[in-house]
Every structure is written in structure tokens, then in C-alpha cells.
Amino acid sequence: MDLADLLKEYVPFTHDELNGILAHFTKESIPKNELLVREGQICRKLYFVEKGIGRSYYIKEDGKEVTQWFFGEGAFMSSVDSFFNQSQSHYYLEVLEDAVLYSISLDNIDLLLAQYHKMERLVRLITIDMLTKVVNKLNALQFQTARERYDYMISEYPDISYRVPLGHIASYLGMTQETLSRIRKNEG
């Protein structure tokens, strides 16, 4: 899904409004394994993933990486609290495949919000979707079995196991790689 299609899916922008909004985004080609944000940096951009997949993660005291979130095609990607508060990020933001991203600064979002009344509706609807996904993940980690969490992830990201290292997937699901391997072995 491209950015224009996503925006129109949420709000019926006119052709001129859509062109005005898209003009504030910058298209970027990002190579595999590039870090967009490091822990301690301020996240300066909100990204829309047109092609590729990314993740946010943190590093525990023992040096282990824990994947917080995956961002596939058609999703917005950012260290959200850092971006909107312009504060230091607790997370790393990494591109896992060669990617095509569209980026926008907070200043440009503020300009669009002032210029287009429909932008407030767009931001509200996208925020509700993102918050719902965060709550669903928290509920999955708290109340579901390892198998149920895996099934939920596959429903959200159907081809993720072919695109992302299993260690990243296991940490996202809150399980060991051995548990993930057992679950995947019993698929069918």
C-alpha cells in the first residue's frame, strides 16, 4: 500500500489536499540493517513504510536485544514518544530489509494540522489504530499462551518468519527461540 492510498483509506481528502500533504513527505531508500534512531537520540522523523520491514528494540543490561515492535508495509514507523515529545528515545529503530520509506518531521506535521482540518481526523484515527495494536500486544503477552501469541503475530504479519530473524520474533513474542522453534515445528 502506498502513502496516498493509506491516507485516503482513513479520510476522503480531495486530490489537491492529498498532493499538498504528500509534498511534505520525503521519499528515502534505506539499506538493510541501517539504524534510523539509536537509544538516547531524539527521533526527528515519522516514517511510512512503503517497502520493507523495520523494528524497534531495546538492549537489556545483559546485552540481549528485545524487539518491541515490527513495522511492515503500509505502517508508520517511529520511536513514538521520542518523536512527539522530542525527547531521548529508549529504543533503536532499525530497517531489516532494503526499504523505501516516506519521512516527515514534527514541524511539517504541525504545518499540515494547521493547514488541513481533515488532518486532525487522520491523526486521531491512526492514533486509535496504533493504540489498539499496542493494547492487543500487551493483552497477548499477559493473557495468551505462547502458541496463541505466535498465531496472533502471524495474523498481523503473515510472511514475517521468512523476512525477519527468528531471534527478533522470539523476543517480540516474549519467548525463547527454543519455544518458538517448537511452536513452528508443530504448525500445520
N, C-alpha and C positions, 0 to 999 in steps of 0.2 A: 504494500500500500504506500502511495506517495503522500507527501505532506498535504497537498491540496485536497486529495480525497479524504484524508482524515479530518481536516478542518470542516469540510462540507458535511461529513457524517454527523458532526456534532451540532453545527449551526448553519442555517441557509444563507451563507454570505453571497452577496452579489459578485459578479465577475470582477468589477472594479475594486470592491473591498478585498477580495481574495488576492488580487495582484498587488494591492497596497500592503497587505500583510506579508505576503511571500517575499516582497522586496527587502524586508528587514531581516531575513534569514540568509546565512552564508553557507553555501554548499562546500563540504570538505571531504576529501578522500583520505582516510586514515588507515595506515598499515596495521596488520595483525600484531597483537601484543603491545600496542602503544598505550601508555598511561596518559589519560586526559587530565586526571587530578590525582595528586598524592595526599596522603594523610597530612594534615597541618596546613595545606594550601587552601586558598579561597577558591571555590568553584565559580568561575566567571561566566560560564555558558550553560544554557539548557540545550540539549541535543535532541533531534528527532532522528531515529534510526530508519533510513530508507533501505539499506542493505547491510547485512552483517549482524553480529550479536556482541553485546558487551555485558559487563558485570560490575557490580560494586562489591567491595570486600574490605575487611579489616584484618589486621595481623594481631594475634593474641600474644601475650607475654612470652609464651614458649616458642614463638616464631611461626606457628601454624596459621595459614590463611583461612578465613571463614567468609564464604560467599554470602552476601546479604541479599542480592537481587540479580536477576538476569534481565536484559533489555534486548528484545528481538525486534525484527522488522515491524514497523508501524507503531513503535513505542517511543515515548520521551525518556531520555536518559540524563540523569544528573545526580549530584550529591545534593539532594533537595534542600535540606536545612541550610547547608553551606551556601547554596546559590541564592535562595530567597532572603536569607538573613545576612548574606555577605560576611559569613564567619568561617573560621577554620573548619575544614572537613575532617570528620572522623574516619572517612573511608577513602579508599583508592577507587578510581574509575578507570576500567581497562577495556580496550577493544580486543575481542578474542578472535576475530576474523578480519580480513581486509574489509573495510566498511565505507559506506557512503552515508555521511551524516549532514544534517542541516542544523546549524547552530544559531542561537540568538542570545544577546546579552540581556541582563535585567533592565538596563536603561531602555533598550528597544521594546521590551515587553511593556514597560510603563508608558512609552510613547504610544504604542498600539492601543493600550487600555484607554488612554485619554482621547485618542482619535476615533476609535470604533466602539460604539456602545455594545455591539454584539460580542466583543472580545471578553467582556466580563462574564457573559453566559458561557462562552467557550472555556474559560479558565475554571469556572465553577464546576462545569460538567466533567472536565478532565480531572480536576482535583477529587471529585467524588469517586470517579472510576479508580484512580490511583489509591485513594484511601480504602476503598472496598477491597482492592487486591492485597493491600498490606494487612488488613484485618483478617482476610481469608487465610493468608500465610500464617499469621500468628495463631489463629484458631487451629490450623492444620498441625502446627508444631506442638500445640498444647493438648489437643484432644484426639488426634488421629494416630493410628498405628503407622509404622514405617511404610508398610505397603500402601496404605491409603494416601500418605503424603507423596509417595512416588507416583501413584496414579493421578493425583491432583496435578502434580508438576507436568506430567505427560499431556494432560488435557490442556494445560496452559501453553506448553512449549513442545508440540508433538515430535519434532525432529532434534531435540536438544541433545540426546545421547549420541548422535552422530556428529555433533558440532562442537561439543564442549568436553574437556577432560572430565573423567568420572570423579576425580578428587574434588573438583569445583561443585559438581552436582551433589555429591555426598555431603559436603559441608553446608550447602544451601538447604538440604533436607534435614540437617541435624542428625546425621547418622555416620557410621564408619563406612569406609569403602567396602569392607567385607560384607556388611549388611546390605549395601546397595547391590553388590555382586550377587548375593543370594536371591534378592528380590528379582533382579533381571534374569537370573538363571531360571527362575520359576514362572516367567512370563508365558502366557500362552493361553 
